Amino acid sequence: MKPVTLGIYEYIGAHVGDWGAVMAVAVPSSIPAAVLLVVAQKYVAAGISGGSIK
């Protein structure tokens, strides 16, 4: 078992010319991070703005 991103990195090392397959895996693997950002966007913005005010 290893993370999807590590698998993508290893695949790129072996098959550099097949970018279609790399992107076919990269897009679905980025969906959980995008969903997490959308859900936590309010808290991230509050933390950034709260830390800049003295």
PyMOL Python script that loads the backbone (N, CA, C, O; Angstrom):
from pymol import cmd

cmd.read_pdbstr("""\
ATOM      1  N   MET A   1       0.841  -1.180   0.000  1.00  0.00           N
ATOM      2  CA  MET A   1       0.000   0.000   0.000  1.00  0.00           C
ATOM      3  C   MET A   1       0.888   1.244   0.000  1.00  0.00           C
ATOM      4  O   MET A   1       1.811   1.363   0.805  1.00  0.00           O
ATOM      5  N   LYS A   2       0.596   2.156  -0.905  1.00  0.00           N
ATOM      6  CA  LYS A   2       1.287   3.433  -0.951  1.00  0.00           C
ATOM      7  C   LYS A   2       0.330   4.496  -1.480  1.00  0.00           C
ATOM      8  O   LYS A   2      -0.665   4.173  -2.129  1.00  0.00           O
ATOM      9  N   PRO A   3       0.625   5.741  -1.209  1.00  0.00           N
ATOM     10  CA  PRO A   3      -0.257   6.822  -1.679  1.00  0.00           C
ATOM     11  C   PRO A   3      -0.310   6.886  -3.210  1.00  0.00           C
ATOM     12  O   PRO A   3       0.630   6.493  -3.901  1.00  0.00           O
ATOM     13  N   VAL A   4      -1.421   7.385  -3.705  1.00  0.00           N
ATOM     14  CA  VAL A   4      -1.613   7.499  -5.154  1.00  0.00           C
ATOM     15  C   VAL A   4      -0.552   8.412  -5.762  1.00  0.00           C
ATOM     16  O   VAL A   4      -0.061   8.153  -6.861  1.00  0.00           O
ATOM     17  N   THR A   5      -0.200   9.475  -5.050  1.00  0.00           N
ATOM     18  CA  THR A   5       0.780  10.412  -5.594  1.00  0.00           C
ATOM     19  C   THR A   5       2.145   9.754  -5.788  1.00  0.00           C
ATOM     20  O   THR A   5       2.850  10.061  -6.750  1.00  0.00           O
ATOM     21  N   LEU A   6       2.515   8.863  -4.894  1.00  0.00           N
ATOM     22  CA  LEU A   6       3.782   8.139  -5.051  1.00  0.00           C
ATOM     23  C   LEU A   6       3.705   7.197  -6.248  1.00  0.00           C
ATOM     24  O   LEU A   6       4.675   7.053  -6.993  1.00  0.00           O
ATOM     25  N   GLY A   7       2.563   6.564  -6.429  1.00  0.00           N
ATOM     26  CA  GLY A   7       2.377   5.704  -7.588  1.00  0.00           C
ATOM     27  C   GLY A   7       2.478   6.480  -8.895  1.00  0.00           C
ATOM     28  O   GLY A   7       3.061   5.996  -9.865  1.00  0.00           O
ATOM     29  N   ILE A   8       1.909   7.685  -8.920  1.00  0.00           N
ATOM     30  CA  ILE A   8       2.007   8.537 -10.112  1.00  0.00           C
ATOM     31  C   ILE A   8       3.468   8.885 -10.380  1.00  0.00           C
ATOM     32  O   ILE A   8       3.923   8.838 -11.523  1.00  0.00           O
ATOM     33  N   TYR A   9       4.192   9.230  -9.332  1.00  0.00           N
ATOM     34  CA  TYR A   9       5.604   9.593  -9.486  1.00  0.00           C
ATOM     35  C   TYR A   9       6.405   8.419 -10.037  1.00  0.00           C
ATOM     36  O   TYR A   9       7.239   8.599 -10.923  1.00  0.00           O
ATOM     37  N   GLU A  10       6.160   7.235  -9.525  1.00  0.00           N
ATOM     38  CA  GLU A  10       6.868   6.055 -10.021  1.00  0.00           C
ATOM     39  C   GLU A  10       6.480   5.744 -11.464  1.00  0.00           C
ATOM     40  O   GLU A  10       7.328   5.332 -12.256  1.00  0.00           O
ATOM     41  N   TYR A  11       5.214   5.936 -11.813  1.00  0.00           N
ATOM     42  CA  TYR A  11       4.755   5.688 -13.177  1.00  0.00           C
ATOM     43  C   TYR A  11       5.406   6.666 -14.152  1.00  0.00           C
ATOM     44  O   TYR A  11       5.773   6.289 -15.265  1.00  0.00           O
ATOM     45  N   ILE A  12       5.548   7.924 -13.731  1.00  0.00           N
ATOM     46  CA  ILE A  12       6.198   8.916 -14.593  1.00  0.00           C
ATOM     47  C   ILE A  12       7.641   8.508 -14.857  1.00  0.00           C
ATOM     48  O   ILE A  12       8.135   8.670 -15.973  1.00  0.00           O
ATOM     49  N   GLY A  13       8.322   7.981 -13.841  1.00  0.00           N
ATOM     50  CA  GLY A  13       9.701   7.545 -14.013  1.00  0.00           C
ATOM     51  C   GLY A  13       9.838   6.419 -15.019  1.00  0.00           C
ATOM     52  O   GLY A  13      10.851   6.330 -15.712  1.00  0.00           O
ATOM     53  N   ALA A  14       8.830   5.554 -15.112  1.00  0.00           N
ATOM     54  CA  ALA A  14       8.907   4.416 -16.015  1.00  0.00           C
ATOM     55  C   ALA A  14       8.335   4.713 -17.399  1.00  0.00           C
ATOM     56  O   ALA A  14       8.825   4.178 -18.394  1.00  0.00           O
ATOM     57  N   HIS A  15       7.318   5.547 -17.478  1.00  0.00           N
ATOM     58  CA  HIS A  15       6.609   5.804 -18.746  1.00  0.00           C
ATOM     59  C   HIS A  15       6.445   7.301 -18.966  1.00  0.00           C
ATOM     60  O   HIS A  15       5.333   7.821 -18.876  1.00  0.00           O
ATOM     61  N   VAL A  16       7.508   7.978 -19.247  1.00  0.00           N
ATOM     62  CA  VAL A  16       7.465   9.435 -19.361  1.00  0.00           C
ATOM     63  C   VAL A  16       6.617   9.895 -20.543  1.00  0.00           C
ATOM     64  O   VAL A  16       6.000  10.958 -20.465  1.00  0.00           O
ATOM     65  N   GLY A  17       6.565   9.146 -21.612  1.00  0.00           N
ATOM     66  CA  GLY A  17       5.854   9.584 -22.811  1.00  0.00           C
ATOM     67  C   GLY A  17       4.352   9.445 -22.751  1.00  0.00           C
ATOM     68  O   GLY A  17       3.667  10.016 -23.600  1.00  0.00           O
ATOM     69  N   ASP A  18       3.801   8.720 -21.800  1.00  0.00           N
ATOM     70  CA  ASP A  18       2.363   8.470 -21.751  1.00  0.00           C
ATOM     71  C   ASP A  18       1.678   9.426 -20.782  1.00  0.00           C
ATOM     72  O   ASP A  18       1.230   9.012 -19.712  1.00  0.00           O
ATOM     73  N   TRP A  19       1.594  10.710 -21.153  1.00  0.00           N
ATOM     74  CA  TRP A  19       1.037  11.728 -20.263  1.00  0.00           C
ATOM     75  C   TRP A  19      -0.473  11.612 -20.117  1.00  0.00           C
ATOM     76  O   TRP A  19      -1.028  12.072 -19.119  1.00  0.00           O
ATOM     77  N   GLY A  20      -1.143  11.013 -21.083  1.00  0.00           N
ATOM     78  CA  GLY A  20      -2.585  10.838 -20.977  1.00  0.00           C
ATOM     79  C   GLY A  20      -2.946   9.949 -19.793  1.00  0.00           C
ATOM     80  O   GLY A  20      -3.885  10.247 -19.054  1.00  0.00           O
ATOM     81  N   ALA A  21      -2.210   8.870 -19.614  1.00  0.00           N
ATOM     82  CA  ALA A  21      -2.463   7.969 -18.489  1.00  0.00           C
ATOM     83  C   ALA A  21      -2.128   8.639 -17.164  1.00  0.00           C
ATOM     84  O   ALA A  21      -2.821   8.435 -16.167  1.00  0.00           O
ATOM     85  N   VAL A  22      -1.072   9.437 -17.154  1.00  0.00           N
ATOM     86  CA  VAL A  22      -0.688  10.142 -15.928  1.00  0.00           C
ATOM     87  C   VAL A  22      -1.780  11.128 -15.523  1.00  0.00           C
ATOM     88  O   VAL A  22      -2.147  11.195 -14.350  1.00  0.00           O
ATOM     89  N   MET A  23      -2.294  11.882 -16.468  1.00  0.00           N
ATOM     90  CA  MET A  23      -3.337  12.856 -16.164  1.00  0.00           C
ATOM     91  C   MET A  23      -4.661  12.181 -15.810  1.00  0.00           C
ATOM     92  O   MET A  23      -5.440  12.713 -15.019  1.00  0.00           O
ATOM     93  N   ALA A  24      -4.914  11.007 -16.398  1.00  0.00           N
ATOM     94  CA  ALA A  24      -6.137  10.270 -16.078  1.00  0.00           C
ATOM     95  C   ALA A  24      -6.150   9.836 -14.617  1.00  0.00           C
ATOM     96  O   ALA A  24      -7.224   9.692 -14.033  1.00  0.00           O
ATOM     97  N   VAL A  25      -5.001   9.626 -14.024  1.00  0.00           N
ATOM     98  CA  VAL A  25      -4.920   9.260 -12.611  1.00  0.00           C
ATOM     99  C   VAL A  25      -4.780  10.502 -11.734  1.00  0.00           C
ATOM    100  O   VAL A  25      -5.286  10.518 -10.612  1.00  0.00           O
ATOM    101  N   ALA A  26      -4.110  11.529 -12.218  1.00  0.00           N
ATOM    102  CA  ALA A  26      -3.851  12.722 -11.411  1.00  0.00           C
ATOM    103  C   ALA A  26      -5.132  13.500 -11.107  1.00  0.00           C
ATOM    104  O   ALA A  26      -5.291  14.020 -10.002  1.00  0.00           O
ATOM    105  N   VAL A  27      -6.029  13.584 -12.057  1.00  0.00           N
ATOM    106  CA  VAL A  27      -7.254  14.360 -11.845  1.00  0.00           C
ATOM    107  C   VAL A  27      -8.131  13.741 -10.751  1.00  0.00           C
ATOM    108  O   VAL A  27      -8.523  14.454  -9.827  1.00  0.00           O
ATOM    109  N   PRO A  28      -8.453  12.447 -10.818  1.00  0.00           N
ATOM    110  CA  PRO A  28      -9.264  11.890  -9.721  1.00  0.00           C
ATOM    111  C   PRO A  28      -8.546  11.887  -8.369  1.00  0.00           C
ATOM    112  O   PRO A  28      -9.195  11.966  -7.325  1.00  0.00           O
ATOM    113  N   SER A  29      -7.233  11.799  -8.380  1.00  0.00           N
ATOM    114  CA  SER A  29      -6.515  11.794  -7.101  1.00  0.00           C
ATOM    115  C   SER A  29      -6.485  13.177  -6.463  1.00  0.00           C
ATOM    116  O   SER A  29      -6.219  13.287  -5.266  1.00  0.00           O
ATOM    117  N   SER A  30      -6.749  14.234  -7.227  1.00  0.00           N
ATOM    118  CA  SER A  30      -6.766  15.581  -6.663  1.00  0.00           C
ATOM    119  C   SER A  30      -8.151  15.985  -6.153  1.00  0.00           C
ATOM    120  O   SER A  30      -8.281  17.013  -5.489  1.00  0.00           O
ATOM    121  N   ILE A  31      -9.169  15.208  -6.444  1.00  0.00           N
ATOM    122  CA  ILE A  31     -10.533  15.550  -6.027  1.00  0.00           C
ATOM    123  C   ILE A  31     -10.684  15.615  -4.505  1.00  0.00           C
ATOM    124  O   ILE A  31     -11.295  16.565  -4.015  1.00  0.00           O
ATOM    125  N   PRO A  32     -10.159  14.652  -3.726  1.00  0.00           N
ATOM    126  CA  PRO A  32     -10.321  14.778  -2.268  1.00  0.00           C
ATOM    127  C   PRO A  32      -9.695  16.050  -1.697  1.00  0.00           C
ATOM    128  O   PRO A  32     -10.264  16.653  -0.787  1.00  0.00           O
ATOM    129  N   ALA A  33      -8.553  16.464  -2.204  1.00  0.00           N
ATOM    130  CA  ALA A  33      -7.933  17.696  -1.728  1.00  0.00           C
ATOM    131  C   ALA A  33      -8.787  18.910  -2.091  1.00  0.00           C
ATOM    132  O   ALA A  33      -8.911  19.835  -1.289  1.00  0.00           O
ATOM    133  N   ALA A  34      -9.368  18.921  -3.269  1.00  0.00           N
ATOM    134  CA  ALA A  34     -10.212  20.041  -3.685  1.00  0.00           C
ATOM    135  C   ALA A  34     -11.477  20.116  -2.837  1.00  0.00           C
ATOM    136  O   ALA A  34     -11.904  21.205  -2.454  1.00  0.00           O
ATOM    137  N   VAL A  35     -12.073  18.974  -2.543  1.00  0.00           N
ATOM    138  CA  VAL A  35     -13.275  18.950  -1.707  1.00  0.00           C
ATOM    139  C   VAL A  35     -12.946  19.441  -0.301  1.00  0.00           C
ATOM    140  O   VAL A  35     -13.704  20.218   0.280  1.00  0.00           O
ATOM    141  N   LEU A  36     -11.827  18.994   0.241  1.00  0.00           N
ATOM    142  CA  LEU A  36     -11.413  19.434   1.575  1.00  0.00           C
ATOM    143  C   LEU A  36     -11.185  20.945   1.604  1.00  0.00           C
ATOM    144  O   LEU A  36     -11.548  21.603   2.579  1.00  0.00           O
ATOM    145  N   LEU A  37     -10.595  21.494   0.562  1.00  0.00           N
ATOM    146  CA  LEU A  37     -10.369  22.938   0.503  1.00  0.00           C
ATOM    147  C   LEU A  37     -11.688  23.702   0.456  1.00  0.00           C
ATOM    148  O   LEU A  37     -11.833  24.730   1.117  1.00  0.00           O
ATOM    149  N   VAL A  38     -12.639  23.214  -0.312  1.00  0.00           N
ATOM    150  CA  VAL A  38     -13.938  23.885  -0.403  1.00  0.00           C
ATOM    151  C   VAL A  38     -14.653  23.846   0.949  1.00  0.00           C
ATOM    152  O   VAL A  38     -15.248  24.838   1.369  1.00  0.00           O
ATOM    153  N   VAL A  39     -14.592  22.708   1.621  1.00  0.00           N
ATOM    154  CA  VAL A  39     -15.262  22.570   2.911  1.00  0.00           C
ATOM    155  C   VAL A  39     -14.607  23.451   3.971  1.00  0.00           C
ATOM    156  O   VAL A  39     -15.299  24.059   4.788  1.00  0.00           O
ATOM    157  N   ALA A  40     -13.292  23.522   3.963  1.00  0.00           N
ATOM    158  CA  ALA A  40     -12.566  24.249   5.004  1.00  0.00           C
ATOM    159  C   ALA A  40     -12.180  25.670   4.594  1.00  0.00           C
ATOM    160  O   ALA A  40     -11.414  26.326   5.300  1.00  0.00           O
ATOM    161  N   GLN A  41     -12.692  26.147   3.480  1.00  0.00           N
ATOM    162  CA  GLN A  41     -12.298  27.460   2.958  1.00  0.00           C
ATOM    163  C   GLN A  41     -12.588  28.583   3.955  1.00  0.00           C
ATOM    164  O   GLN A  41     -11.784  29.505   4.094  1.00  0.00           O
ATOM    165  N   LYS A  42     -13.697  28.520   4.633  1.00  0.00           N
ATOM    166  CA  LYS A  42     -14.055  29.558   5.598  1.00  0.00           C
ATOM    167  C   LYS A  42     -13.027  29.618   6.725  1.00  0.00           C
ATOM    168  O   LYS A  42     -12.625  30.704   7.144  1.00  0.00           O
ATOM    169  N   TYR A  43     -12.605  28.463   7.210  1.00  0.00           N
ATOM    170  CA  TYR A  43     -11.651  28.410   8.315  1.00  0.00           C
ATOM    171  C   TYR A  43     -10.244  28.811   7.876  1.00  0.00           C
ATOM    172  O   TYR A  43      -9.506  29.440   8.635  1.00  0.00           O
ATOM    173  N   VAL A  44      -9.881  28.449   6.662  1.00  0.00           N
ATOM    174  CA  VAL A  44      -8.563  28.830   6.144  1.00  0.00           C
ATOM    175  C   VAL A  44      -8.490  30.343   5.981  1.00  0.00           C
ATOM    176  O   VAL A  44      -7.493  30.956   6.362  1.00  0.00           O
ATOM    177  N   ALA A  45      -9.531  30.951   5.421  1.00  0.00           N
ATOM    178  CA  ALA A  45      -9.547  32.402   5.221  1.00  0.00           C
ATOM    179  C   ALA A  45      -9.539  33.127   6.568  1.00  0.00           C
ATOM    180  O   ALA A  45      -8.868  34.149   6.713  1.00  0.00           O
ATOM    181  N   ALA A  46     -10.274  32.613   7.549  1.00  0.00           N
ATOM    182  CA  ALA A  46     -10.302  33.244   8.865  1.00  0.00           C
ATOM    183  C   ALA A  46      -8.935  33.145   9.542  1.00  0.00           C
ATOM    184  O   ALA A  46      -8.513  34.088  10.210  1.00  0.00           O
ATOM    185  N   GLY A  47      -8.254  32.043   9.385  1.00  0.00           N
ATOM    186  CA  GLY A  47      -6.929  31.872   9.979  1.00  0.00           C
ATOM    187  C   GLY A  47      -5.892  32.772   9.345  1.00  0.00           C
ATOM    188  O   GLY A  47      -5.022  33.302  10.035  1.00  0.00           O
ATOM    189  N   ILE A  48      -5.973  32.948   8.045  1.00  0.00           N
ATOM    190  CA  ILE A  48      -5.021  33.820   7.354  1.00  0.00           C
ATOM    191  C   ILE A  48      -5.249  35.278   7.757  1.00  0.00           C
ATOM    192  O   ILE A  48      -4.297  35.988   8.081  1.00  0.00           O
ATOM    193  N   SER A  49      -6.501  35.721   7.737  1.00  0.00           N
ATOM    194  CA  SER A  49      -6.781  37.108   8.059  1.00  0.00           C
ATOM    195  C   SER A  49      -6.610  37.379   9.554  1.00  0.00           C
ATOM    196  O   SER A  49      -6.209  38.480   9.932  1.00  0.00           O
ATOM    197  N   GLY A  50      -6.900  36.412  10.400  1.00  0.00           N
ATOM    198  CA  GLY A  50      -6.732  36.592  11.833  1.00  0.00           C
ATOM    199  C   GLY A  50      -5.279  36.674  12.256  1.00  0.00           C
ATOM    200  O   GLY A  50      -4.960  37.353  13.232  1.00  0.00           O
ATOM    201  N   GLY A  51      -4.419  36.018  11.564  1.00  0.00           N
ATOM    202  CA  GLY A  51      -2.998  36.042  11.896  1.00  0.00           C
ATOM    203  C   GLY A  51      -2.293  37.303  11.430  1.00  0.00           C
ATOM    204  O   GLY A  51      -1.199  37.610  11.903  1.00  0.00           O
ATOM    205  N   SER A  52      -2.906  38.042  10.506  1.00  0.00           N
ATOM    206  CA  SER A  52      -2.243  39.235   9.980  1.00  0.00           C
ATOM    207  C   SER A  52      -2.620  40.502  10.740  1.00  0.00           C
ATOM    208  O   SER A  52      -2.008  41.549  10.530  1.00  0.00           O
ATOM    209  N   ILE A  53      -3.611  40.425  11.615  1.00  0.00           N
ATOM    210  CA  ILE A  53      -4.059  41.607  12.360  1.00  0.00           C
ATOM    211  C   ILE A  53      -3.455  41.573  13.754  1.00  0.00           C
ATOM    212  O   ILE A  53      -3.518  40.558  14.449  1.00  0.00           O
ATOM    213  N   LYS A  54      -2.868  42.696  14.154  1.00  0.00           N
ATOM    214  CA  LYS A  54      -2.266  42.761  15.495  1.00  0.00           C
ATOM    215  C   LYS A  54      -3.260  43.251  16.506  1.00  0.00           C
ATOM    216  O   LYS A  54      -2.932  43.370  17.686  1.00  0.00           O
TER     217      LYS A  54
END
""", "prot")
cmd.dss("prot")
cmd.show_as("cartoon", "prot")
cmd.util.cbc("prot")
cmd.orient("prot")
